[in-house]
């Protein structure tokens, strides 16, 4: 019985890993995402009112930080991060 249970758990983990990998964003998408993220970071850093609150990986000026994060994320999660940066920039610019 233990062998069957362990086998089922192992199969479940394998399927879960395969499913999450299948949903992850592909490298070409992530290159574009990371480039866009860096553009948003540059814009935010160039506007004094926008500099407040630029903390964490979302505002990193390192391409690799954004790219590597994206490779483990879904395209939807990447879109949410991009939108969060956009909202911050719009608010601090007064739009």
HELIX and SHEET records of a PDB file:
HELIX    1   1 UNK A    2  UNK A   23  1                                  22    
HELIX    2   2 UNK A   27  UNK A   46  1                                  20    
HELIX    3   3 UNK A   48  UNK A   50  5                                   3    
HELIX    4   4 UNK A   57  UNK A   59  5                                   3    
HELIX    5   5 UNK A   63  UNK A   71  1                                   9    
HELIX    6   6 UNK A   75  UNK A   93  1                                  19    
END                                                                             
